[in-house]
Amino acid sequence: MGVKFFGQYLIEQGVVDSDNIRAALKLMDEENRSLGELAEAGGILTAEEAAKVNAQQRYCDIPFGELAVEMGLLSEEQVEYLIGFQDQTRLRIGQALVRLGYLPNELLLRLLVQYENEQTVFRIGNVTLPGGLESNVLAATVLDLLPKMLVRIARIGVRIGNEQGVANVPDYPVRIAVRVTGDVGLMICLLGDEEFSLELARATAGFDASRLEAARQNPVLLADGVGEFLNVLAGNAMGILERKRITTELEPPLCNPELDSGYHFDLAVSVGKAALFLRPI
C-alpha cells in the first residue's frame, strides 16, 4: 500500500477509469472557487485586490485570508465567513463522480471509509524523516511547505509518502533541483511526468496556451517553469529559517541532477505523477 489520492484509489478498485476522473476534476475546477474568487463574487474584494494578495503569497507562507487581513483588505469576520462558505459548498471528487453518473452514492460511501482507514498513515503530519534528515530543519520545512505551495500556486493537491530509497526513484522525464547552502544545506529536487510539469509551469510561470505547446516540444522551457516553482518553494522555506536566525543562500535551478544518494519521497498528486528528492549538503 502506498500514498494515493481518492481518485487513484477508485481507479485501482476498478469502479471508475481515468477518463471518469478527468471529467470529475474538470467539473470540480469549474465549480470550486478559491477564497479570493469568493471574495470577488461577493463584492468584498476587487479583482485587483485579490490579485495583489495572490502575488504576495508567492513570497510568504500565509493563507490568503490571513494575508488579506494583514494587508488591511479583509476583516477576520469576513475571512471566517468566506472559509465556512467555501467548505460548505466545495464539490469533492466523489460527489462529482456521483453527479456525473459514474459512481453510485452507496458505493462511494463504503469506498471512502475504506480509503480513509488505509491512508491515515500518510497524512502530512505523519511523514517520517529518515535518519539522515532528522536534524535538517530545512528538509522538515520543505516537506511542510510543499503541499501548501502546490495547492496555493497551482491548485495541485498532494500527499507525501514515506521515504522510498534511492533505488526506487521513478524515471520521470522532468527532473529539476535547487541547492540551498549556508548554515544548513539541502538539494531539493522535484521530479514529474509531462502532465504534472506542464500544469506546474502553467500556474507558476504564467504559460499561455502557445507557450505550453512550445514547452511540450522544448524541455528547456518546461524546466524553466518547474524551476520557478522550486525557487518559490525554497525561498519561502529560507524565509522561515531566516526568522530563526538561520542563514542560507539559494543557487540557480539545475536540470537532470544525479540522484545517486539522498532520500526519495513518493508524491500522490491530483494532476499527473511526481516525486520529491532531498539530499543534505
C-alpha positions as CSV (number, residue, x, y, z in Angstrom):
1,M,0.0,0.0,0.0
2,G,1.3,3.5,-0.9
3,V,0.2,7.1,-0.7
4,K,-2.5,7.9,-3.2
5,F,-5.4,10.3,-3.9
6,F,-9.0,9.1,-3.7
7,G,-9.4,9.2,-7.4
8,Q,-6.4,6.9,-7.9
9,Y,-7.8,4.6,-5.3
10,L,-11.1,4.4,-7.1
11,I,-9.3,3.5,-10.4
12,E,-7.4,0.8,-8.6
13,Q,-10.6,-0.6,-7.2
14,G,-11.9,-0.9,-10.8
15,V,-15.1,1.2,-10.1
16,V,-14.1,4.2,-12.4
17,D,-11.5,4.8,-15.1
18,S,-9.1,7.7,-15.8
19,D,-11.5,9.4,-18.2
20,N,-14.1,9.5,-15.5
21,I,-11.7,11.0,-13.0
22,R,-10.6,13.7,-15.6
23,A,-14.3,14.6,-16.1
24,A,-14.9,14.9,-12.4
25,L,-11.8,17.0,-11.9
26,K,-12.9,19.3,-14.7
27,L,-16.3,19.7,-13.0
28,M,-14.6,20.5,-9.7
29,D,-12.4,23.1,-11.3
30,E,-15.4,24.7,-12.9
31,E,-17.5,24.8,-9.7
32,N,-15.0,25.2,-6.8
33,R,-13.8,28.7,-6.2
34,S,-10.8,30.0,-4.2
35,L,-11.2,32.3,-1.3
36,G,-10.2,35.2,-3.5
37,E,-12.7,34.3,-6.1
38,L,-15.5,34.1,-3.5
39,A,-14.5,37.4,-2.1
40,E,-14.7,38.9,-5.6
41,A,-18.0,37.3,-6.3
42,G,-19.4,38.7,-3.0
43,G,-18.1,42.2,-3.7
44,I,-15.8,42.1,-0.7
45,L,-12.6,42.4,-2.8
46,T,-12.0,43.8,-6.3
47,A,-10.1,41.7,-8.8
48,E,-7.1,43.9,-8.4
49,E,-7.1,43.5,-4.6
50,A,-7.4,39.7,-4.9
51,A,-4.6,39.6,-7.4
52,K,-2.4,41.7,-5.1
53,V,-2.9,39.1,-2.3
54,N,-2.2,36.2,-4.6
55,A,1.0,37.8,-5.8
56,Q,2.2,38.4,-2.2
57,Q,1.5,34.8,-1.3
58,R,4.4,33.8,-3.6
59,Y,6.8,35.2,-1.0
60,C,5.3,34.2,2.3
61,D,3.7,31.1,3.8
62,I,0.5,32.8,4.8
63,P,-3.0,31.7,3.8
64,F,-5.0,34.0,1.5
65,G,-7.5,35.1,4.2
66,E,-4.8,35.7,6.9
67,L,-2.7,37.7,4.4
68,A,-5.7,39.7,3.2
69,V,-6.4,40.7,6.8
70,E,-2.7,41.6,7.4
71,M,-2.9,43.8,4.2
72,G,-6.0,45.5,5.5
73,L,-8.2,44.2,2.7
74,L,-10.5,41.9,4.7
75,S,-11.7,41.7,8.3
76,E,-11.3,38.5,10.4
77,E,-15.1,38.1,10.4
78,Q,-15.2,38.3,6.6
79,V,-12.5,35.6,6.3
80,E,-14.2,33.3,8.8
81,Y,-17.5,33.6,6.8
82,L,-15.7,33.0,3.4
83,I,-13.9,29.9,4.7
84,G,-17.1,28.5,6.1
85,F,-19.0,29.1,2.9
86,Q,-16.1,27.6,0.8
87,D,-16.1,24.4,2.9
88,Q,-19.9,24.0,2.8
89,T,-20.1,24.5,-1.0
90,R,-16.9,22.7,-2.1
91,L,-17.6,19.8,-4.6
92,R,-15.4,16.8,-3.7
93,I,-14.3,14.3,-6.3
94,G,-16.6,11.5,-5.1
95,Q,-19.6,13.8,-5.2
96,A,-18.5,14.9,-8.7
97,L,-18.4,11.3,-9.9
98,V,-21.8,10.6,-8.4
99,R,-23.3,13.7,-10.1
100,L,-21.8,12.7,-13.4
101,G,-23.3,9.2,-13.1
102,Y,-20.0,7.3,-12.9
103,L,-20.4,6.0,-9.3
104,P,-23.4,5.1,-7.1
105,N,-23.6,7.1,-3.9
106,E,-23.9,3.9,-1.7
107,L,-20.6,2.5,-3.2
108,L,-18.9,5.9,-2.8
109,L,-19.6,6.0,1.0
110,R,-18.3,2.4,1.5
111,L,-15.1,3.0,-0.5
112,L,-14.5,6.4,1.2
113,V,-14.4,4.7,4.6
114,Q,-12.0,2.0,3.4
115,Y,-9.8,4.6,1.7
116,E,-9.6,6.8,4.9
117,N,-8.6,3.8,7.0
118,E,-5.8,2.8,4.6
119,Q,-4.4,6.3,4.1
120,T,-4.3,7.6,7.7
121,V,-0.6,6.9,7.9
122,F,0.1,9.2,5.0
123,R,-1.4,12.4,6.4
124,I,1.1,15.3,6.2
125,G,1.8,15.4,9.9
126,N,2.7,11.7,9.9
127,V,5.5,11.9,7.3
128,T,8.6,10.3,8.9
129,L,12.0,11.9,8.3
130,P,14.7,9.3,7.7
131,G,17.8,9.3,9.9
132,G,19.9,11.5,7.5
133,L,17.3,14.2,7.5
134,E,16.1,14.2,11.1
135,S,18.4,17.1,12.2
136,N,17.9,19.1,8.9
137,V,15.4,21.8,9.7
138,L,15.3,22.9,6.1
139,A,14.1,19.4,5.0
140,A,11.4,19.5,7.6
141,T,10.3,22.9,6.4
142,V,10.2,22.0,2.8
143,L,8.1,18.9,3.5
144,D,5.7,21.1,5.4
145,L,5.5,23.8,2.7
146,L,5.3,21.7,-0.4
147,P,1.6,20.7,-0.1
148,K,0.6,24.3,0.8
149,M,2.6,25.8,-2.1
150,L,1.4,23.3,-4.7
151,V,-2.3,24.0,-3.8
152,R,-1.8,27.7,-3.4
153,I,0.1,28.3,-6.7
154,A,-1.1,25.5,-9.0
155,R,-4.2,24.1,-7.3
156,I,-2.4,20.7,-7.3
157,G,-3.3,18.6,-4.3
158,V,-0.6,16.4,-2.9
159,R,0.0,13.8,-0.2
160,I,3.5,12.8,0.8
161,G,4.5,9.2,1.3
162,N,7.3,7.9,3.5
163,E,10.9,7.8,2.2
164,Q,11.3,5.1,-0.5
165,G,15.1,4.8,-1.0
166,V,17.4,5.8,-3.9
167,A,16.9,2.6,-5.8
168,N,13.2,3.4,-6.3
169,V,13.5,6.9,-7.8
170,P,11.0,7.0,-10.7
171,D,12.3,7.8,-14.2
172,Y,10.1,10.8,-14.9
173,P,11.1,12.9,-17.9
174,V,11.4,16.2,-15.9
175,R,13.9,16.4,-13.1
176,I,14.8,19.9,-11.7
177,A,16.7,20.7,-8.5
178,V,17.8,23.7,-6.5
179,R,20.6,23.8,-3.9
180,V,20.3,25.7,-0.7
181,T,23.6,26.3,1.2
182,G,24.7,28.1,4.3
183,D,24.1,27.3,8.0
184,V,22.0,24.3,6.8
185,G,22.3,22.8,3.3
186,L,19.9,20.8,1.1
187,M,19.3,19.9,-2.5
188,I,15.6,19.9,-3.3
189,C,14.7,18.0,-6.5
190,L,11.2,17.8,-8.0
191,L,10.5,15.0,-10.5
192,G,7.4,14.8,-12.6
193,D,5.8,13.5,-15.7
194,E,4.7,15.8,-18.5
195,E,1.2,16.3,-17.3
196,F,2.3,17.4,-13.8
197,S,5.2,19.5,-15.1
198,L,3.1,21.4,-17.7
199,E,0.4,22.2,-15.1
200,L,3.0,23.4,-12.6
201,A,4.8,25.5,-15.3
202,R,1.5,27.0,-16.5
203,A,0.5,28.1,-13.0
204,T,3.9,29.2,-11.7
205,A,5.4,30.9,-14.8
206,G,2.1,32.0,-16.4
207,F,2.4,30.0,-19.5
208,D,-0.4,30.7,-22.0
209,A,-1.6,28.0,-24.5
210,S,1.0,28.8,-27.1
211,R,3.9,28.7,-24.6
212,L,2.5,25.5,-23.1
213,E,2.6,23.9,-26.6
214,A,6.1,25.2,-27.0
215,A,7.1,23.7,-23.7
216,R,5.8,20.3,-24.8
217,Q,8.4,20.4,-27.6
218,N,11.2,22.2,-25.7
219,P,12.3,20.6,-22.4
220,V,14.3,23.8,-21.5
221,L,11.1,25.8,-21.4
222,L,9.4,23.2,-19.3
223,A,12.4,23.0,-16.9
224,D,12.3,26.8,-16.5
225,G,8.6,26.7,-15.4
226,V,9.2,23.9,-12.8
227,G,12.4,25.6,-11.7
228,E,10.5,28.8,-10.9
229,F,8.2,26.8,-8.6
230,L,11.3,25.4,-6.8
231,N,12.7,28.9,-6.4
232,V,9.4,30.0,-4.7
233,L,9.3,26.9,-2.5
234,A,12.9,27.2,-1.4
235,G,12.5,31.0,-0.9
236,N,9.6,30.5,1.4
237,A,11.5,27.9,3.4
238,M,14.5,30.1,3.6
239,G,12.4,33.0,4.9
240,I,11.1,30.8,7.7
241,L,14.6,29.8,8.6
242,E,15.8,33.4,8.5
243,R,13.3,34.3,11.2
244,K,15.0,31.7,13.3
245,R,18.4,33.3,12.6
246,I,19.5,30.5,10.2
247,T,21.3,32.0,7.2
248,T,21.0,30.3,3.8
249,E,21.7,31.1,0.1
250,L,19.9,29.8,-3.0
251,E,21.6,28.6,-6.1
252,P,20.1,28.6,-9.6
253,P,18.0,25.6,-10.7
254,L,19.8,22.5,-12.1
255,C,18.4,20.2,-14.8
256,N,18.8,16.4,-14.5
257,P,21.0,16.3,-11.4
258,E,22.5,13.0,-10.3
259,L,20.3,11.3,-7.7
260,D,22.8,8.6,-6.5
261,S,22.5,9.5,-2.8
262,G,19.7,11.1,-0.8
263,Y,16.1,10.5,0.1
264,H,13.2,9.9,-2.3
265,F,9.5,10.6,-1.3
266,D,6.6,9.4,-3.4
267,L,4.0,12.1,-4.0
268,A,0.4,11.4,-4.7
269,V,-0.7,14.4,-6.8
270,S,-4.1,15.3,-8.2
271,V,-2.5,16.1,-11.7
272,G,-0.1,13.6,-13.3
273,K,2.7,11.9,-11.4
274,A,5.5,13.3,-9.3
275,A,8.2,12.6,-6.6
276,L,10.4,14.7,-4.3
277,F,14.1,14.0,-3.7
278,L,16.1,15.6,-0.8
279,R,19.8,15.4,-0.2
280,P,21.6,17.1,2.7
281,I,24.6,19.2,1.6
